[in-house]
Amino acid sequence: MAVANEEVSNLGGLGLSALVWWLIPIGAVSLTLLWFAWKYRPRKTPQPDEGIKRRELMREAMKRSMPSQPDS
């Protein structure tokens, strides 16, 4: 009787172990698919006014003086 119980418990452990090992590649494939979907998602086309506004903001930022660095 003791041998039969040990065999059943070992089989249960193998089943769980196999499940865990299958979750690793499934998770890796899922993360890869999500990354590719995010990377190659359709982007909105930039409006001409938006680019001009960004350029003006950059020009204003470049005109400002930098704060002095405190001595360490």
C-alpha positions, 0 to 999 in steps of 0.5 A: 500500500505504501508503494502505491501511495508514493507512486500516486504522489510522485505522478501528481508532482510530475504533473505540476512540474510539467505545468510550471515548465510549460508556463515559462515558454508560454509566458515568454511568447506572450510577452514577446507578442505584446512587445511587438504589438506595442512596438509596431502599433499604428501611430497618429500622424503628426500635425504640422502645427504641433511640430512648429509649436515644439520647435518654438518651445525648444528655441525658447528653452535654448534662450534661457540661461542655465542655473548655476551649479552649486559647488560640491 
